[in-house]
Amino acid sequence: MTLLSASRQSPPDAPAAPQILHRCRELVAPAMVEAISGLHPWVAEMAGYALGRCEVGGAPATHSQGKGVRQALAVLGAEAAGAPADAGVPGAVAVELVHTFSLLHDDIMDGDALRRGRPAVWKAYGTGPAVLAGDALFALAVQTLTAAPATSHGATAVRHLTTALGDLVRGQADDLLFAHRPWTGPDAVGVGEYERMAEHKTGALLGCALALGAQLAGAPRETAQALDSAGRHLGVAFQIADDLLGIWGDPAVTGKPVHSDLRQGKKTLPVLAALHGPDHRALAELLASRAALDDTAVRRAATLVEQAGGRSAALREARRHLGAAHTLLASAPLAPRPARDLRTLLSSLTVRTV
């Protein structure tokens, strides 16, 4: 089955999401290579590995380099504001660098040994070097925006990026703190609280990507704000989809072991929604055990989450946020073709197979 159904249909002759992503990646790739090449050679190799461009030692990679969602949103944001696609390239490079930086540090904090089906950077190079590479990518992202040709709009773009970074850190901090809170009782994490965390941790950068392209293209403030809000709603929907994959996903698709989030005791929306439902007692008792969940226990936990309505509740919330993102796009004065491509891309991002 699929997590979400696309809520907007594109014309039959419209490009599909993979074509849109490919076009944007190809446009951004030369600028990304140029930016990375300015780093210290060892750091540049780690950055290239993190971006999927090379293997350990620098040999060219033969696997997927990732979808490049955030860079595509920046390019489409510029086009939607009526500018040529390359106006959004500096923003695309910046947000992709920030996203990669966040993944490097996120894998260390979560102890995730795999990323996209191969060793995470900290496993391949060591924890210290991975932290250093992440810091370098963060600094390079800001430098890329300050050097953007559209200097009259560059300061606004930098402020937007740094605001999004602050939100990202806030969301990551909440996510880490959630791990130490109980599953039930007055101190338990609420569904609304979780969604605010997801907006900060995931939505802030997606919203920033959309708005940066428009800002660098000189779009009105109201247009950039609508795009940012749309991206934030998309981020919550995307995070929920990721939560669902973390419990029921195919490891061949996710690149992570099945039931990995349950095994780690992560507070994800399907579990939280199930625990706030009427049939939560068996799940609560299982999760309250201080013993680590073995394979049998995590399979039972996944079944109990679904039986308690957690899976269906999470799907409803994801659809609600995706619908809000589409409504915001429809309300903004956007160029028709890139607006259509944005709608196609937004819908595709949360239609993921489990």
Secondary structure, 3 states (H helix, E strand, C coil): CECCCCCCCCCCCCCCHHHHHHHHHHHHHHHHHHHHHCCCHHHHHHHHHHCCCECCCCCECCCCCCCCHHHHHHHHHHHHCCCCHHHHHHHHHHHHHHHHHHHHHHHHHHCCCEECCEECHHHHHCHHHHHHHHHHHHHHHHHHHHCCCCHHHHHHHHHHHHHHHHHHHHHHHHHHHHCCCCCCCCCCCCHHHHHHHHHHHHHHHHHHHHHHHHHHCCCCHHHHHHHHHHHHHHHHHHHHHHHHHHHHCCHHHHCCCCCHHHHHCCCCHHHHHHHCCCCCHHHHHHHHCCCCCCHHHHHHHHHHHHHCCHHHHHHHHHHHHHHHHHHHHHHCCCCHHHHHHHHHHHHHHCCCEC
